[in-house]
Structure formats: structure tokens, C-alpha cells
């Protein structure tokens, strides 16, 4: 003899999740979704914080680069002033150098080799 089987009721097309899957499954899916949402939010905040730190470092490095470029330009201008013909002549006179005329130049020649 066969035992009478219990009829399985199919959920109606408009039935909710609870009647389709059961309360444990719905609770597990809901809890998993909440945990995933929290982890995603935490990861997003962490990445934003790292990015903020990197951006701050980039700003500092850019400011340092601009400062060094300015220093280099100032030093190049100073070298230009120091090595100018007028400045070199003035410094040479202060050190006791005099201008030589072509007649005062002595050319020495040695024996040919």
C-alpha cells in the first residue's frame, strides 16, 4: 500500500518572499546583504582616506618642486649678473688687473720639435 502523499502547495504568483523561500532563508539573505553593504561602505571610506593622503603628498611635492624651480631661476639670474662682462671687468680692476695693449704682449717661440 502506498501512503497518501501530502500535497505540496505551490505559492501563488503574487506571494511574497517569505512564503516562497522560508523565514530562515530570507533572514540569511537580508543579513548577508547588510553585511556586504557595510563592508562595501567601509572599503569605500578606506580608499577615500588613502586617496586623500596621496593627494596631500602630491600637493606638498608640487609646492616643493615649484619652490626649487624658483630657487634655480634665482641662482641662474645671480650667475648671469656675476659673470657679466661689466661685473668681471670691475672685479678684475679691484684685484689690480690692468688692460693690456697689443704692443705689451710678448710672444715667445721655442725651438721646433
Secondary structure by P-SEA (a helix, b strand, c coil): ccccccccccccccccccccccaaaaaaaaaaaaaaaaaaaaaaaaaaaaaaaaaaaaaaaaaaaaaaaaaaaaaaaaaaaaacaaaaaaaaaaabbbbbccccbbbbbcccc
